[in-house]
Amino acid sequence: MPADSRKTILITGASSGLGEEMARQFAALGHDLALCARRTDRLETLRSQLLARHPSQRFEVRALDVNDHEQVFEVFGAFKDDFGTIDRVVVNAGLGKGAPIGTGRFDANKETAITNFIGALAQTEAAMEIFREQDAGHLVMISSMSAMRGMPRTATTYAATKAGVAHLAEGLRAELMGSPIKVSVIYPGYIRSEMNERVKNAPFIVGTEKGVRAIVEAVEKEKPRAHVPAWPWVPVGAAMRHLPLPLVRRLLG
Ligand SMILES: NC(=O)c1ccc[n+]([C@@H]2O[C@H](COP(=O)([O-])OP(=O)(O)OC[C@H]3O[C@@H](n4cnc5c(N)ncnc54)[C@H](OP(=O)(O)O)[C@@H]3O)[C@@H](O)[C@H]2O)c1
């Protein structure tokens, strides 16, 4: 890869699922990686595998719980010190716990809201401090197709957090238009990962490698918004946004 297109990419939630596969695919494209999550054993294994395949690239790993907000700033800052520059941050860590609202599981919905929204806000603040100082960088927010509309039952809080993070990123994009700092929001449809390994009826689900390939392509092009994979999620996304709520409910089963 030409030196000017080799980037340092920080990925949160890199210990499984989309984050882990993004690490593999970005490494295969020649990038250096800063990887974090709580399960450091998995990060160390991933790092060894990446180094064995790409010995001339740099891979650093650190423990991070995105709900420890001070630690978010410390870890992002430590990665910046390691590499000198962070070119891209992928705000990916998240969870899909949830229960129908008003059924006694505020604990589960609160955990989802704090991790997926406040945790993402902390990551965005920490990333943007670095990017503003560098006057360069690419913020990538992993939202979800569920952000298109309010979702029923167990997905209600999750979908609200994913709409929230998409708006955070869009607000920043509005602020930073014409500046060297770029912002992308990725809306994945169902992609196989730990989060949905026990979900039987996930409509249009694709395997991890295929789904993440679509994410990585969109991110490399620095697309402002991408529904991934484009088929069927671009038309499904349009339908979700514009159809009456009872039809949206039926569409998603
Ligand atoms: N898979 C899908 O169909 C799909 C669709 C739309 C959007 N998404 C989004 O994609 C992102 C990745 O999810 P996934 O599907 O890859 O699920 P996953 O396999 O469960 O991975 C979630 C990742 O987030 C990390 N994480 C969770 N809580 C954390 C915390 N408190 N601090 C730090 N890291 C934390 C986990 O690492 P540790 O447990 O090691 O900390 C793990 O690496 C999420 O934001 C999810 O909402 C997924």
PDBQT file of the ligand as one rigid body, heavy atoms in Angstrom, charges set to zero:
ROOT
HETATM    1  N1  LIG A 301     -24.555  -7.607  14.148  1.00  0.00    +0.000 N 
HETATM    2  C1  LIG A 301     -25.534  -6.886  13.674  1.00  0.00    +0.000 C 
HETATM    3  O1  LIG A 301     -26.471  -7.395  13.021  1.00  0.00    +0.000 OA
HETATM    4  C2  LIG A 301     -25.547  -5.404  13.892  1.00  0.00    +0.000 A 
HETATM    5  C3  LIG A 301     -26.463  -4.642  13.174  1.00  0.00    +0.000 A 
HETATM    6  C4  LIG A 301     -26.485  -3.271  13.367  1.00  0.00    +0.000 A 
HETATM    7  C5  LIG A 301     -25.569  -2.674  14.212  1.00  0.00    +0.000 A 
HETATM    8  N2  LIG A 301     -24.691  -3.449  14.910  1.00  0.00    +0.000 N 
HETATM    9  C6  LIG A 301     -23.760  -2.770  15.810  1.00  0.00    +0.000 C 
HETATM   10  O2  LIG A 301     -22.450  -3.229  15.568  1.00  0.00    +0.000 OA
HETATM   11  C7  LIG A 301     -21.658  -3.032  16.741  1.00  0.00    +0.000 C 
HETATM   12  C8  LIG A 301     -20.871  -4.308  17.031  1.00  0.00    +0.000 C 
HETATM   13  O3  LIG A 301     -21.773  -5.324  17.417  1.00  0.00    +0.000 OA
HETATM   14  P1  LIG A 301     -21.609  -6.847  16.986  1.00  0.00    +0.000 P 
HETATM   15  O4  LIG A 301     -22.805  -7.206  16.205  1.00  0.00    +0.000 OA
HETATM   16  O5  LIG A 301     -20.260  -7.074  16.426  1.00  0.00    +0.000 OA
HETATM   17  O6  LIG A 301     -21.785  -7.552  18.406  1.00  0.00    +0.000 OA
HETATM   18  P2  LIG A 301     -20.774  -8.373  19.314  1.00  0.00    +0.000 P 
HETATM   19  O7  LIG A 301     -20.164  -9.507  18.567  1.00  0.00    +0.000 OA
HETATM   20  O8  LIG A 301     -21.543  -8.654  20.541  1.00  0.00    +0.000 OA
HETATM   21  O9  LIG A 301     -19.616  -7.319  19.624  1.00  0.00    +0.000 OA
HETATM   22  C9  LIG A 301     -19.798  -6.246  20.497  1.00  0.00    +0.000 C 
HETATM   23  C10 LIG A 301     -18.432  -5.651  20.818  1.00  0.00    +0.000 C 
HETATM   24  O10 LIG A 301     -18.650  -4.522  21.668  1.00  0.00    +0.000 OA
HETATM   25  C11 LIG A 301     -17.805  -4.655  22.801  1.00  0.00    +0.000 C 
HETATM   26  N3  LIG A 301     -18.428  -4.065  23.985  1.00  0.00    +0.000 N 
HETATM   27  C12 LIG A 301     -19.659  -4.299  24.499  1.00  0.00    +0.000 A 
HETATM   28  N4  LIG A 301     -19.830  -3.603  25.644  1.00  0.00    +0.000 NA
HETATM   29  C13 LIG A 301     -18.652  -2.928  25.851  1.00  0.00    +0.000 A 
HETATM   30  C14 LIG A 301     -18.171  -2.067  26.870  1.00  0.00    +0.000 A 
HETATM   31  N5  LIG A 301     -18.907  -1.732  27.938  1.00  0.00    +0.000 N 
HETATM   32  N6  LIG A 301     -16.933  -1.564  26.742  1.00  0.00    +0.000 NA
HETATM   33  C15 LIG A 301     -16.153  -1.887  25.694  1.00  0.00    +0.000 A 
HETATM   34  N7  LIG A 301     -16.529  -2.705  24.708  1.00  0.00    +0.000 NA
HETATM   35  C16 LIG A 301     -17.769  -3.221  24.789  1.00  0.00    +0.000 A 
HETATM   36  C17 LIG A 301     -17.581  -6.145  22.990  1.00  0.00    +0.000 C 
HETATM   37  O11 LIG A 301     -16.309  -6.358  23.602  1.00  0.00    +0.000 OA
HETATM   38  P3  LIG A 301     -16.059  -6.846  25.116  1.00  0.00    +0.000 P 
HETATM   39  O12 LIG A 301     -17.251  -7.632  25.549  1.00  0.00    +0.000 OA
HETATM   40  O13 LIG A 301     -14.801  -7.647  25.003  1.00  0.00    +0.000 OA
HETATM   41  O14 LIG A 301     -15.862  -5.578  25.871  1.00  0.00    +0.000 OA
HETATM   42  C18 LIG A 301     -17.532  -6.630  21.547  1.00  0.00    +0.000 C 
HETATM   43  O15 LIG A 301     -16.224  -6.526  21.044  1.00  0.00    +0.000 OA
HETATM   44  C19 LIG A 301     -22.631  -2.633  17.856  1.00  0.00    +0.000 C 
HETATM   45  O16 LIG A 301     -22.581  -1.236  18.049  1.00  0.00    +0.000 OA
HETATM   46  C20 LIG A 301     -23.975  -3.040  17.284  1.00  0.00    +0.000 C 
HETATM   47  O17 LIG A 301     -25.027  -2.281  17.827  1.00  0.00    +0.000 OA
HETATM   48  C21 LIG A 301     -24.656  -4.788  14.770  1.00  0.00    +0.000 A 
ENDROOT
TORSDOF 0
